[in-house]
Amino acid sequence: MVHIATACCDMEVGMNMKKIWRLCTFVFTILTLIGGGYVLIHQGEVNVGYALIPSLLSVIFSQLSIAQGKRNQRNSE
């Protein structure tokens, strides 16, 4: 009985982590667009890092979300 409850809790935690990774992806994608707009408004005179750093973090969080989804799928089988 205990093992079933533990597996259920692990799956719920995994689903929550996937939602957190997706939320972080969404937030950093928005920050990327804002940073890109800021660079364009200032005609490239400001640092491109305002758009580059959030886009890299967005890609990282997106990959974490995909990996978490695969882990959840493997654990549910």
Phi and psi in radians as a Rosetta constraint file:
Dihedral C 1 N 2 CA 2 C 2 CIRCULARHARMONIC -1.118 0.35
Dihedral N 2 CA 2 C 2 N 3 CIRCULARHARMONIC -0.649 0.35
Dihedral C 2 N 3 CA 3 C 3 CIRCULARHARMONIC -1.164 0.35
Dihedral N 3 CA 3 C 3 N 4 CIRCULARHARMONIC -0.619 0.35
Dihedral C 3 N 4 CA 4 C 4 CIRCULARHARMONIC -1.157 0.35
Dihedral N 4 CA 4 C 4 N 5 CIRCULARHARMONIC -0.751 0.35
Dihedral C 4 N 5 CA 5 C 5 CIRCULARHARMONIC -1.138 0.35
Dihedral N 5 CA 5 C 5 N 6 CIRCULARHARMONIC -0.691 0.35
Dihedral C 5 N 6 CA 6 C 6 CIRCULARHARMONIC -1.134 0.35
Dihedral N 6 CA 6 C 6 N 7 CIRCULARHARMONIC -0.751 0.35
Dihedral C 6 N 7 CA 7 C 7 CIRCULARHARMONIC -1.113 0.35
Dihedral N 7 CA 7 C 7 N 8 CIRCULARHARMONIC -0.686 0.35
Dihedral C 7 N 8 CA 8 C 8 CIRCULARHARMONIC -1.121 0.35
Dihedral N 8 CA 8 C 8 N 9 CIRCULARHARMONIC -0.758 0.35
Dihedral C 8 N 9 CA 9 C 9 CIRCULARHARMONIC -1.157 0.35
Dihedral N 9 CA 9 C 9 N 10 CIRCULARHARMONIC -0.692 0.35
Dihedral C 9 N 10 CA 10 C 10 CIRCULARHARMONIC -1.088 0.35
Dihedral N 10 CA 10 C 10 N 11 CIRCULARHARMONIC -0.680 0.35
Dihedral C 10 N 11 CA 11 C 11 CIRCULARHARMONIC -1.186 0.35
Dihedral N 11 CA 11 C 11 N 12 CIRCULARHARMONIC -0.671 0.35
Dihedral C 11 N 12 CA 12 C 12 CIRCULARHARMONIC -1.148 0.35
Dihedral N 12 CA 12 C 12 N 13 CIRCULARHARMONIC -0.707 0.35
Dihedral C 12 N 13 CA 13 C 13 CIRCULARHARMONIC -1.120 0.35
Dihedral N 13 CA 13 C 13 N 14 CIRCULARHARMONIC -0.712 0.35
Dihedral C 13 N 14 CA 14 C 14 CIRCULARHARMONIC -1.097 0.35
Dihedral N 14 CA 14 C 14 N 15 CIRCULARHARMONIC -0.710 0.35
Dihedral C 14 N 15 CA 15 C 15 CIRCULARHARMONIC -1.148 0.35
Dihedral N 15 CA 15 C 15 N 16 CIRCULARHARMONIC -0.695 0.35
Dihedral C 15 N 16 CA 16 C 16 CIRCULARHARMONIC -1.136 0.35
Dihedral N 16 CA 16 C 16 N 17 CIRCULARHARMONIC -0.695 0.35
Dihedral C 16 N 17 CA 17 C 17 CIRCULARHARMONIC -1.126 0.35
Dihedral N 17 CA 17 C 17 N 18 CIRCULARHARMONIC -0.684 0.35
Dihedral C 17 N 18 CA 18 C 18 CIRCULARHARMONIC -1.086 0.35
Dihedral N 18 CA 18 C 18 N 19 CIRCULARHARMONIC -0.704 0.35
Dihedral C 18 N 19 CA 19 C 19 CIRCULARHARMONIC -1.136 0.35
Dihedral N 19 CA 19 C 19 N 20 CIRCULARHARMONIC -0.687 0.35
Dihedral C 19 N 20 CA 20 C 20 CIRCULARHARMONIC -1.132 0.35
Dihedral N 20 CA 20 C 20 N 21 CIRCULARHARMONIC -0.761 0.35
Dihedral C 20 N 21 CA 21 C 21 CIRCULARHARMONIC -1.104 0.35
Dihedral N 21 CA 21 C 21 N 22 CIRCULARHARMONIC -0.701 0.35
Dihedral C 21 N 22 CA 22 C 22 CIRCULARHARMONIC -1.156 0.35
Dihedral N 22 CA 22 C 22 N 23 CIRCULARHARMONIC -0.680 0.35
Dihedral C 22 N 23 CA 23 C 23 CIRCULARHARMONIC -1.102 0.35
Dihedral N 23 CA 23 C 23 N 24 CIRCULARHARMONIC -0.774 0.35
Dihedral C 23 N 24 CA 24 C 24 CIRCULARHARMONIC -1.089 0.35
Dihedral N 24 CA 24 C 24 N 25 CIRCULARHARMONIC -0.694 0.35
Dihedral C 24 N 25 CA 25 C 25 CIRCULARHARMONIC -1.042 0.35
Dihedral N 25 CA 25 C 25 N 26 CIRCULARHARMONIC -0.806 0.35
Dihedral C 25 N 26 CA 26 C 26 CIRCULARHARMONIC -1.074 0.35
Dihedral N 26 CA 26 C 26 N 27 CIRCULARHARMONIC -0.816 0.35
Dihedral C 26 N 27 CA 27 C 27 CIRCULARHARMONIC -1.080 0.35
Dihedral N 27 CA 27 C 27 N 28 CIRCULARHARMONIC -0.799 0.35
Dihedral C 27 N 28 CA 28 C 28 CIRCULARHARMONIC -1.289 0.35
Dihedral N 28 CA 28 C 28 N 29 CIRCULARHARMONIC -0.433 0.35
Dihedral C 28 N 29 CA 29 C 29 CIRCULARHARMONIC -1.180 0.35
Dihedral N 29 CA 29 C 29 N 30 CIRCULARHARMONIC -0.737 0.35
Dihedral C 29 N 30 CA 30 C 30 CIRCULARHARMONIC -1.089 0.35
Dihedral N 30 CA 30 C 30 N 31 CIRCULARHARMONIC -0.760 0.35
Dihedral C 30 N 31 CA 31 C 31 CIRCULARHARMONIC -1.100 0.35
Dihedral N 31 CA 31 C 31 N 32 CIRCULARHARMONIC -0.596 0.35
Dihedral C 31 N 32 CA 32 C 32 CIRCULARHARMONIC -1.095 0.35
Dihedral N 32 CA 32 C 32 N 33 CIRCULARHARMONIC -0.793 0.35
Dihedral C 32 N 33 CA 33 C 33 CIRCULARHARMONIC -1.137 0.35
Dihedral N 33 CA 33 C 33 N 34 CIRCULARHARMONIC -0.708 0.35
Dihedral C 33 N 34 CA 34 C 34 CIRCULARHARMONIC -1.113 0.35
Dihedral N 34 CA 34 C 34 N 35 CIRCULARHARMONIC -0.778 0.35
Dihedral C 34 N 35 CA 35 C 35 CIRCULARHARMONIC -1.107 0.35
Dihedral N 35 CA 35 C 35 N 36 CIRCULARHARMONIC -0.692 0.35
Dihedral C 35 N 36 CA 36 C 36 CIRCULARHARMONIC -1.126 0.35
Dihedral N 36 CA 36 C 36 N 37 CIRCULARHARMONIC -0.713 0.35
Dihedral C 36 N 37 CA 37 C 37 CIRCULARHARMONIC -1.106 0.35
Dihedral N 37 CA 37 C 37 N 38 CIRCULARHARMONIC -0.692 0.35
Dihedral C 37 N 38 CA 38 C 38 CIRCULARHARMONIC -1.099 0.35
Dihedral N 38 CA 38 C 38 N 39 CIRCULARHARMONIC -0.733 0.35
Dihedral C 38 N 39 CA 39 C 39 CIRCULARHARMONIC -1.146 0.35
Dihedral N 39 CA 39 C 39 N 40 CIRCULARHARMONIC -0.723 0.35
Dihedral C 39 N 40 CA 40 C 40 CIRCULARHARMONIC -1.192 0.35
Dihedral N 40 CA 40 C 40 N 41 CIRCULARHARMONIC -0.678 0.35
Dihedral C 40 N 41 CA 41 C 41 CIRCULARHARMONIC -1.080 0.35
Dihedral N 41 CA 41 C 41 N 42 CIRCULARHARMONIC -0.650 0.35
Dihedral C 41 N 42 CA 42 C 42 CIRCULARHARMONIC -1.600 0.35
Dihedral N 42 CA 42 C 42 N 43 CIRCULARHARMONIC 0.269 0.35
Dihedral C 42 N 43 CA 43 C 43 CIRCULARHARMONIC 0.962 0.35
Dihedral N 43 CA 43 C 43 N 44 CIRCULARHARMONIC 0.660 0.35
Dihedral C 43 N 44 CA 44 C 44 CIRCULARHARMONIC 1.337 0.35
Dihedral N 44 CA 44 C 44 N 45 CIRCULARHARMONIC 0.125 0.35
Dihedral C 44 N 45 CA 45 C 45 CIRCULARHARMONIC -1.393 0.35
Dihedral N 45 CA 45 C 45 N 46 CIRCULARHARMONIC -0.297 0.35
Dihedral C 45 N 46 CA 46 C 46 CIRCULARHARMONIC -1.659 0.35
Dihedral N 46 CA 46 C 46 N 47 CIRCULARHARMONIC 2.963 0.35
Dihedral C 46 N 47 CA 47 C 47 CIRCULARHARMONIC -1.171 0.35
Dihedral N 47 CA 47 C 47 N 48 CIRCULARHARMONIC 2.333 0.35
Dihedral C 47 N 48 CA 48 C 48 CIRCULARHARMONIC -1.209 0.35
Dihedral N 48 CA 48 C 48 N 49 CIRCULARHARMONIC -0.246 0.35
Dihedral C 48 N 49 CA 49 C 49 CIRCULARHARMONIC -1.035 0.35
Dihedral N 49 CA 49 C 49 N 50 CIRCULARHARMONIC -0.374 0.35
Dihedral C 49 N 50 CA 50 C 50 CIRCULARHARMONIC -1.061 0.35
Dihedral N 50 CA 50 C 50 N 51 CIRCULARHARMONIC -0.480 0.35
Dihedral C 50 N 51 CA 51 C 51 CIRCULARHARMONIC -1.825 0.35
Dihedral N 51 CA 51 C 51 N 52 CIRCULARHARMONIC -0.568 0.35
Dihedral C 51 N 52 CA 52 C 52 CIRCULARHARMONIC -1.243 0.35
Dihedral N 52 CA 52 C 52 N 53 CIRCULARHARMONIC -0.816 0.35
Dihedral C 52 N 53 CA 53 C 53 CIRCULARHARMONIC -1.096 0.35
Dihedral N 53 CA 53 C 53 N 54 CIRCULARHARMONIC -0.842 0.35
Dihedral C 53 N 54 CA 54 C 54 CIRCULARHARMONIC -1.098 0.35
Dihedral N 54 CA 54 C 54 N 55 CIRCULARHARMONIC -0.556 0.35
Dihedral C 54 N 55 CA 55 C 55 CIRCULARHARMONIC -1.202 0.35
Dihedral N 55 CA 55 C 55 N 56 CIRCULARHARMONIC -0.658 0.35
Dihedral C 55 N 56 CA 56 C 56 CIRCULARHARMONIC -1.121 0.35
Dihedral N 56 CA 56 C 56 N 57 CIRCULARHARMONIC -0.749 0.35
Dihedral C 56 N 57 CA 57 C 57 CIRCULARHARMONIC -1.135 0.35
Dihedral N 57 CA 57 C 57 N 58 CIRCULARHARMONIC -0.622 0.35
Dihedral C 57 N 58 CA 58 C 58 CIRCULARHARMONIC -1.094 0.35
Dihedral N 58 CA 58 C 58 N 59 CIRCULARHARMONIC -0.742 0.35
Dihedral C 58 N 59 CA 59 C 59 CIRCULARHARMONIC -1.139 0.35
Dihedral N 59 CA 59 C 59 N 60 CIRCULARHARMONIC -0.734 0.35
Dihedral C 59 N 60 CA 60 C 60 CIRCULARHARMONIC -1.082 0.35
Dihedral N 60 CA 60 C 60 N 61 CIRCULARHARMONIC -0.837 0.35
Dihedral C 60 N 61 CA 61 C 61 CIRCULARHARMONIC -1.158 0.35
Dihedral N 61 CA 61 C 61 N 62 CIRCULARHARMONIC -0.585 0.35
Dihedral C 61 N 62 CA 62 C 62 CIRCULARHARMONIC -1.111 0.35
Dihedral N 62 CA 62 C 62 N 63 CIRCULARHARMONIC -0.763 0.35
Dihedral C 62 N 63 CA 63 C 63 CIRCULARHARMONIC -1.161 0.35
Dihedral N 63 CA 63 C 63 N 64 CIRCULARHARMONIC -0.627 0.35
Dihedral C 63 N 64 CA 64 C 64 CIRCULARHARMONIC -1.128 0.35
Dihedral N 64 CA 64 C 64 N 65 CIRCULARHARMONIC -0.669 0.35
Dihedral C 64 N 65 CA 65 C 65 CIRCULARHARMONIC -1.116 0.35
Dihedral N 65 CA 65 C 65 N 66 CIRCULARHARMONIC -0.766 0.35
Dihedral C 65 N 66 CA 66 C 66 CIRCULARHARMONIC -1.110 0.35
Dihedral N 66 CA 66 C 66 N 67 CIRCULARHARMONIC -0.780 0.35
Dihedral C 66 N 67 CA 67 C 67 CIRCULARHARMONIC -1.101 0.35
Dihedral N 67 CA 67 C 67 N 68 CIRCULARHARMONIC -0.693 0.35
Dihedral C 67 N 68 CA 68 C 68 CIRCULARHARMONIC -1.142 0.35
Dihedral N 68 CA 68 C 68 N 69 CIRCULARHARMONIC -0.686 0.35
Dihedral C 68 N 69 CA 69 C 69 CIRCULARHARMONIC -1.081 0.35
Dihedral N 69 CA 69 C 69 N 70 CIRCULARHARMONIC -0.725 0.35
Dihedral C 69 N 70 CA 70 C 70 CIRCULARHARMONIC -1.157 0.35
Dihedral N 70 CA 70 C 70 N 71 CIRCULARHARMONIC -0.690 0.35
Dihedral C 70 N 71 CA 71 C 71 CIRCULARHARMONIC -1.087 0.35
Dihedral N 71 CA 71 C 71 N 72 CIRCULARHARMONIC -0.749 0.35
Dihedral C 71 N 72 CA 72 C 72 CIRCULARHARMONIC -1.096 0.35
Dihedral N 72 CA 72 C 72 N 73 CIRCULARHARMONIC -0.713 0.35
Dihedral C 72 N 73 CA 73 C 73 CIRCULARHARMONIC -1.149 0.35
Dihedral N 73 CA 73 C 73 N 74 CIRCULARHARMONIC -0.726 0.35
Dihedral C 73 N 74 CA 74 C 74 CIRCULARHARMONIC -1.116 0.35
Dihedral N 74 CA 74 C 74 N 75 CIRCULARHARMONIC -0.706 0.35
Dihedral C 74 N 75 CA 75 C 75 CIRCULARHARMONIC -1.252 0.35
Dihedral N 75 CA 75 C 75 N 76 CIRCULARHARMONIC -0.468 0.35
Dihedral C 75 N 76 CA 76 C 76 CIRCULARHARMONIC -1.366 0.35
Dihedral N 76 CA 76 C 76 N 77 CIRCULARHARMONIC -0.305 0.35
